[in-house]
Amino acid sequence: MKKVYFITGLGANKKAFSFLDLSFCEPVFIDWLFPLPKETMSNYAKRLRTLITDAEPIVVGLSFGGMLVTEMAKADSGMRAIIISSNKLASEFPFWLRLGKWFPIYRWVPDFFYTYCGRITLWILGAKGIEEKKVLKQIIADSDIQFTKWAIGAIMNWDNEIVPSNLTHIHGTSDKLLPYRFVNPDYTLKGGEHLMIMDKAVEISALLKELVSYKIKQKD
């Protein structure tokens, strides 16, 4: 059974993957490291890569985790990267998120905002069922505020322009946070929202099984 490493999204933990059927692999969930002062996403990704012991690993990244996995894939052509509900280029951010680099409002947002999960948050992330909303609320409540603030800053200043050939991108057509029209994924899930690993867990589990079981053809 192949070992597959998973890196979750901003403010989340391994509970985000709890809806998936990962019986086809040996899942290893990578825990966050505490970021260094003013650390870039690229440098943080390199440090996080040291927690993965395999020389040629399969690494799955969700949302913010996908951006980190993209940076890992750039530095390590031997790894197989799979990103879900994420983006691989700075240009794939919608313009309203790019504005955060020039107008860093997030720096002045009160701390309680980062652990508040209201209807707007649930709508943007696409949490639908009772169990999905319950898990998402708990994930956000458990999030580390300082880490979240650092991560938002790192995302706003991410300037990647390289798509690694060893990366596969899975995205949903109804993602409100990272809209489908701005990205160019390899696999599309119709109606999939940002948290489609919850409400479309069956489809994503099957796709991951296929991608893990067979060698991913590298892009030219």
C-alpha positions as YAML, in Angstrom:
chain: A
units: angstrom
residues:
- id: 1
  name: MET
  ca: [0.00, 0.00, 0.00]
- id: 2
  name: LYS
  ca: [1.43, 3.36, -1.06]
- id: 3
  name: LYS
  ca: [2.08, 6.07, 1.50]
- id: 4
  name: VAL
  ca: [0.41, 9.38, 0.61]
- id: 5
  name: TYR
  ca: [1.09, 12.63, 2.44]
- id: 6
  name: PHE
  ca: [-1.69, 15.17, 2.99]
- id: 7
  name: ILE
  ca: [-1.36, 18.89, 3.74]
- id: 8
  name: THR
  ca: [-4.57, 20.65, 4.67]
- id: 9
  name: GLY
  ca: [-5.82, 24.18, 4.07]
- id: 10
  name: LEU
  ca: [-5.53, 27.46, 5.92]
- id: 11
  name: GLY
  ca: [-6.84, 27.31, 9.46]
- id: 12
  name: ALA
  ca: [-7.71, 23.64, 9.03]
- id: 13
  name: ASN
  ca: [-6.46, 20.31, 10.33]
- id: 14
  name: LYS
  ca: [-6.67, 16.70, 9.20]
- id: 15
  name: LYS
  ca: [-10.43, 16.66, 9.98]
- id: 16
  name: ALA
  ca: [-10.86, 18.34, 6.60]
- id: 17
  name: PHE
  ca: [-9.95, 15.01, 4.98]
- id: 18
  name: SER
  ca: [-12.23, 12.93, 7.21]
- id: 19
  name: PHE
  ca: [-14.96, 12.60, 4.56]
- id: 20
  name: LEU
  ca: [-12.61, 10.93, 2.07]
- id: 21
  name: ASP
  ca: [-12.19, 7.17, 1.70]
- id: 22
  name: LEU
  ca: [-8.42, 6.76, 1.94]
- id: 23
  name: SER
  ca: [-8.44, 2.98, 2.29]
- id: 24
  name: PHE
  ca: [-6.45, 2.73, -0.95]
- id: 25
  name: CYS
  ca: [-3.34, 4.22, 0.66]
- id: 26
  name: GLU
  ca: [-1.46, 4.75, 3.90]
- id: 27
  name: PRO
  ca: [-2.35, 8.39, 4.69]
- id: 28
  name: VAL
  ca: [0.13, 10.57, 6.55]
- id: 29
  name: PHE
  ca: [-1.14, 13.97, 7.68]
- id: 30
  name: ILE
  ca: [1.55, 16.64, 7.92]
- id: 31
  name: ASP
  ca: [1.26, 18.98, 10.91]
- id: 32
  name: TRP
  ca: [2.01, 22.68, 10.58]
- id: 33
  name: LEU
  ca: [5.32, 24.12, 11.66]
- id: 34
  name: PHE
  ca: [5.36, 27.47, 13.43]
- id: 35
  name: PRO
  ca: [6.29, 30.09, 10.80]
- id: 36
  name: LEU
  ca: [9.41, 32.22, 11.17]
- id: 37
  name: PRO
  ca: [9.03, 36.02, 11.26]
- id: 38
  name: LYS
  ca: [8.22, 37.35, 7.77]
- id: 39
  name: GLU
  ca: [8.75, 33.88, 6.30]
- id: 40
  name: THR
  ca: [7.79, 33.46, 2.65]
- id: 41
  name: MET
  ca: [5.56, 30.66, 1.41]
- id: 42
  name: SER
  ca: [8.46, 29.23, -0.57]
- id: 43
  name: ASN
  ca: [10.74, 29.01, 2.45]
- id: 44
  name: TYR
  ca: [7.98, 27.60, 4.65]
- id: 45
  name: ALA
  ca: [7.23, 24.93, 2.03]
- id: 46
  name: LYS
  ca: [10.88, 23.87, 2.00]
- id: 47
  name: ARG
  ca: [10.85, 23.49, 5.78]
- id: 48
  name: LEU
  ca: [7.59, 21.55, 5.67]
- id: 49
  name: ARG
  ca: [9.11, 19.25, 3.03]
- id: 50
  name: THR
  ca: [11.69, 18.08, 5.60]
- id: 51
  name: LEU
  ca: [8.84, 16.42, 7.53]
- id: 52
  name: ILE
  ca: [8.23, 14.11, 4.56]
- id: 53
  name: THR
  ca: [10.70, 11.27, 4.78]
- id: 54
  name: ASP
  ca: [10.17, 9.63, 1.37]
- id: 55
  name: ALA
  ca: [12.61, 10.55, -1.38]
- id: 56
  name: GLU
  ca: [9.90, 10.54, -4.11]
- id: 57
  name: PRO
  ca: [6.63, 11.08, -2.22]
- id: 58
  name: ILE
  ca: [3.05, 11.54, -3.35]
- id: 59
  name: VAL
  ca: [1.78, 14.71, -1.67]
- id: 60
  name: VAL
  ca: [-1.81, 16.00, -1.72]
- id: 61
  name: GLY
  ca: [-2.46, 19.64, -0.83]
- id: 62
  name: LEU
  ca: [-5.84, 21.23, -0.11]
- id: 63
  name: SER
  ca: [-6.40, 24.95, -0.75]
- id: 64
  name: PHE
  ca: [-3.51, 26.77, 1.00]
- id: 65
  name: GLY
  ca: [-1.84, 23.38, 1.35]
- id: 66
  name: GLY
  ca: [-1.98, 23.10, -2.44]
- id: 67
  name: MET
  ca: [0.03, 26.30, -2.81]
- id: 68
  name: LEU
  ca: [2.65, 24.88, -0.45]
- id: 69
  name: VAL
  ca: [2.70, 21.61, -2.39]
- id: 70
  name: THR
  ca: [3.19, 23.62, -5.60]
- id: 71
  name: GLU
  ca: [6.31, 25.19, -4.09]
- id: 72
  name: MET
  ca: [7.54, 21.74, -3.02]
- id: 73
  name: ALA
  ca: [6.99, 20.36, -6.52]
- id: 74
  name: LYS
  ca: [8.98, 23.21, -8.04]
- id: 75
  name: ALA
  ca: [11.96, 22.35, -5.86]
- id: 76
  name: ASP
  ca: [11.64, 18.56, -6.14]
- id: 77
  name: SER
  ca: [10.93, 17.03, -9.55]
- id: 78
  name: GLY
  ca: [10.89, 13.56, -8.00]
- id: 79
  name: MET
  ca: [7.73, 14.09, -6.00]
- id: 80
  name: ARG
  ca: [4.18, 13.68, -7.32]
- id: 81
  name: ALA
  ca: [1.99, 16.61, -6.37]
- id: 82
  name: ILE
  ca: [-1.80, 16.71, -6.35]
- id: 83
  name: ILE
  ca: [-3.62, 19.90, -5.39]
- id: 84
  name: ILE
  ca: [-7.34, 20.22, -4.66]
- id: 85
  name: SER
  ca: [-9.42, 23.44, -4.56]
- id: 86
  name: SER
  ca: [-6.23, 25.44, -4.85]
- id: 87
  name: ASN
  ca: [-4.20, 27.41, -7.34]
- id: 88
  name: LYS
  ca: [-0.71, 26.96, -8.69]
- id: 89
  name: LEU
  ca: [-0.01, 30.46, -9.97]
- id: 90
  name: ALA
  ca: [-0.35, 33.91, -8.44]
- id: 91
  name: SER
  ca: [-2.25, 34.93, -11.58]
- id: 92
  name: GLU
  ca: [-4.98, 32.39, -10.73]
- id: 93
  name: PHE
  ca: [-6.10, 34.44, -7.75]
- id: 94
  name: PRO
  ca: [-9.25, 36.49, -8.40]
- id: 95
  name: PHE
  ca: [-8.50, 40.19, -8.55]
- id: 96
  name: TRP
  ca: [-10.26, 40.91, -5.25]
- id: 97
  name: LEU
  ca: [-7.81, 38.63, -3.42]
- id: 98
  name: ARG
  ca: [-4.82, 40.15, -5.20]
- id: 99
  name: LEU
  ca: [-5.85, 43.53, -3.80]
- id: 100
  name: GLY
  ca: [-4.86, 42.23, -0.37]
- id: 101
  name: LYS
  ca: [-1.21, 42.65, -1.30]
- id: 102
  name: TRP
  ca: [-1.65, 46.39, -1.79]
- id: 103
  name: PHE
  ca: [-4.39, 46.96, 0.77]
- id: 104
  name: PRO
  ca: [-3.55, 44.57, 3.67]
- id: 105
  name: ILE
  ca: [-6.80, 44.98, 5.55]
- id: 106
  name: TYR
  ca: [-6.31, 41.53, 7.11]
- id: 107
  name: ARG
  ca: [-3.59, 43.00, 9.35]
- id: 108
  name: TRP
  ca: [-6.15, 45.10, 11.21]
- id: 109
  name: VAL
  ca: [-8.95, 42.58, 11.47]
- id: 110
  name: PRO
  ca: [-9.78, 41.74, 15.15]
- id: 111
  name: ASP
  ca: [-8.59, 38.32, 16.32]
- id: 112
  name: PHE
  ca: [-12.08, 37.00, 17.02]
- id: 113
  name: PHE
  ca: [-12.88, 37.29, 13.29]
- id: 114
  name: TYR
  ca: [-10.45, 34.48, 12.48]
- id: 115
  name: THR
  ca: [-12.30, 31.97, 14.64]
- id: 116
  name: TYR
  ca: [-15.81, 33.11, 13.75]
- id: 117
  name: CYS
  ca: [-17.78, 30.92, 11.37]
- id: 118
  name: GLY
  ca: [-20.97, 32.60, 10.24]
- id: 119
  name: ARG
  ca: [-23.34, 32.05, 7.34]
- id: 120
  name: ILE
  ca: [-21.17, 33.99, 4.90]
- id: 121
  name: THR
  ca: [-18.14, 31.83, 5.68]
- id: 122
  name: LEU
  ca: [-20.17, 28.64, 5.27]
- id: 123
  name: TRP
  ca: [-21.54, 29.94, 1.95]
- id: 124
  name: ILE
  ca: [-18.15, 30.98, 0.54]
- id: 125
  name: LEU
  ca: [-16.51, 27.68, 1.47]
- id: 126
  name: GLY
  ca: [-19.49, 25.66, 0.30]
- id: 127
  name: ALA
  ca: [-20.32, 23.73, 3.48]
- id: 128
  name: LYS
  ca: [-23.82, 22.33, 2.97]
- id: 129
  name: GLY
  ca: [-24.88, 19.41, 5.13]
- id: 130
  name: ILE
  ca: [-25.27, 19.46, 8.90]
- id: 131
  name: GLU
  ca: [-22.20, 17.29, 9.43]
- id: 132
  name: GLU
  ca: [-20.08, 19.36, 7.03]
- id: 133
  name: LYS
  ca: [-21.01, 22.60, 8.80]
- id: 134
  name: LYS
  ca: [-20.33, 21.04, 12.18]
- id: 135
  name: VAL
  ca: [-16.86, 19.88, 11.14]
- id: 136
  name: LEU
  ca: [-16.01, 23.20, 9.48]
- id: 137
  name: LYS
  ca: [-17.09, 25.22, 12.52]
- id: 138
  name: GLN
  ca: [-14.95, 23.03, 14.78]
- id: 139
  name: ILE
  ca: [-11.95, 23.31, 12.45]
- id: 140
  name: ILE
  ca: [-12.18, 27.10, 12.41]
- id: 141
  name: ALA
  ca: [-12.68, 27.26, 16.19]
- id: 142
  name: ASP
  ca: [-9.52, 25.18, 16.66]
- id: 143
  name: SER
  ca: [-7.40, 27.26, 14.29]
- id: 144
  name: ASP
  ca: [-4.29, 29.13, 15.46]
- id: 145
  name: ILE
  ca: [-4.91, 32.86, 14.99]
- id: 146
  name: GLN
  ca: [-1.24, 33.83, 14.64]
- id: 147
  name: PHE
  ca: [-0.62, 31.12, 12.07]
- id: 148
  name: THR
  ca: [-3.70, 32.18, 10.12]
- id: 149
  name: LYS
  ca: [-2.55, 35.81, 10.05]
- id: 150
  name: TRP
  ca: [0.90, 34.79, 8.81]
- id: 151
  name: ALA
  ca: [-0.56, 32.48, 6.16]
- id: 152
  name: ILE
  ca: [-2.88, 35.16, 4.78]
- id: 153
  name: GLY
  ca: [0.08, 37.50, 4.45]
- id: 154
  name: ALA
  ca: [2.15, 34.79, 2.73]
- id: 155
  name: ILE
  ca: [-0.69, 34.10, 0.30]
- id: 156
  name: MET
  ca: [-1.17, 37.78, -0.52]
- id: 157
  name: ASN
  ca: [2.54, 38.09, -1.35]
- id: 158
  name: TRP
  ca: [2.89, 34.81, -3.25]
- id: 159
  name: ASP
  ca: [4.23, 35.57, -6.73]
- id: 160
  name: ASN
  ca: [4.69, 32.14, -8.30]
- id: 161
  name: GLU
  ca: [4.73, 32.08, -12.12]
- id: 162
  name: ILE
  ca: [5.83, 28.45, -12.65]
- id: 163
  name: VAL
  ca: [3.58, 25.42, -13.06]
- id: 164
  name: PRO
  ca: [5.58, 22.30, -12.11]
- id: 165
  name: SER
  ca: [5.34, 19.45, -14.62]
- id: 166
  name: ASN
  ca: [4.91, 16.97, -11.76]
- id: 167
  name: LEU
  ca: [1.70, 18.57, -10.49]
- id: 168
  name: THR
  ca: [-1.96, 17.59, -11.02]
- id: 169
  name: HIS
  ca: [-4.72, 20.10, -10.24]
- id: 170
  name: ILE
  ca: [-8.30, 19.13, -9.25]
- id: 171
  name: HIS
  ca: [-10.89, 21.92, -9.04]
- id: 172
  name: GLY
  ca: [-14.64, 22.41, -8.79]
- id: 173
  name: THR
  ca: [-16.72, 24.56, -11.13]
- id: 174
  name: SER
  ca: [-18.62, 26.24, -8.29]
- id: 175
  name: ASP
  ca: [-15.67, 27.27, -6.09]
- id: 176
  name: LYS
  ca: [-16.49, 30.76, -4.75]
- id: 177
  name: LEU
  ca: [-13.17, 31.43, -3.00]
- id: 178
  name: LEU
  ca: [-10.95, 30.49, -5.94]
- id: 179
  name: PRO
  ca: [-13.33, 30.70, -8.91]
- id: 180
  name: TYR
  ca: [-12.99, 28.09, -11.63]
- id: 181
  name: ARG
  ca: [-12.82, 30.66, -14.43]
- id: 182
  name: PHE
  ca: [-9.47, 31.91, -13.13]
- id: 183
  name: VAL
  ca: [-7.72, 28.53, -12.93]
- id: 184
  name: ASN
  ca: [-6.74, 25.87, -15.44]
- id: 185
  name: PRO
  ca: [-7.13, 22.48, -13.70]
- id: 186
  name: ASP
  ca: [-6.31, 19.02, -15.03]
- id: 187
  name: TYR
  ca: [-9.50, 17.51, -13.59]
- id: 188
  name: THR
  ca: [-12.84, 19.24, -13.12]
- id: 189
  name: LEU
  ca: [-15.68, 18.32, -10.77]
- id: 190
  name: LYS
  ca: [-18.94, 19.85, -11.93]
- id: 191
  name: GLY
  ca: [-20.68, 21.71, -9.11]
- id: 192
  name: GLY
  ca: [-17.71, 21.25, -6.78]
- id: 193
  name: GLU
  ca: [-17.23, 24.07, -4.27]
- id: 194
  name: HIS
  ca: [-14.16, 24.98, -2.22]
- id: 195
  name: LEU
  ca: [-14.88, 22.22, 0.32]
- id: 196
  name: MET
  ca: [-15.87, 19.63, -2.24]
- id: 197
  name: ILE
  ca: [-13.70, 17.08, -0.43]
- id: 198
  name: MET
  ca: [-16.67, 16.92, 1.94]
- id: 199
  name: ASP
  ca: [-19.79, 16.91, -0.24]
- id: 200
  name: LYS
  ca: [-18.09, 15.26, -3.25]
- id: 201
  name: ALA
  ca: [-15.91, 12.95, -1.21]
- id: 202
  name: VAL
  ca: [-16.91, 9.84, -3.19]
- id: 203
  name: GLU
  ca: [-15.83, 11.32, -6.53]
- id: 204
  name: ILE
  ca: [-12.62, 12.79, -5.16]
- id: 205
  name: SER
  ca: [-11.71, 9.59, -3.32]
- id: 206
  name: ALA
  ca: [-12.10, 7.62, -6.56]
- id: 207
  name: LEU
  ca: [-10.02, 10.16, -8.49]
- id: 208
  name: LEU
  ca: [-7.26, 10.18, -5.88]
- id: 209
  name: LYS
  ca: [-7.20, 6.39, -5.92]
- id: 210
  name: GLU
  ca: [-6.73, 6.45, -9.69]
- id: 211
  name: LEU
  ca: [-4.02, 9.10, -9.58]
- id: 212
  name: VAL
  ca: [-2.13, 7.38, -6.78]
- id: 213
  name: SER
  ca: [-2.42, 3.92, -8.32]
- id: 214
  name: TYR
  ca: [-1.07, 4.95, -11.71]
- id: 215
  name: LYS
  ca: [1.91, 7.04, -12.60]
- id: 216
  name: ILE
  ca: [0.88, 10.60, -13.40]
- id: 217
  name: LYS
  ca: [2.06, 11.65, -16.83]
- id: 218
  name: GLN
  ca: [4.23, 14.72, -16.51]
- id: 219
  name: LYS
  ca: [3.35, 17.76, -18.55]
- id: 220
  name: ASP
  ca: [5.65, 18.90, -21.35]
...
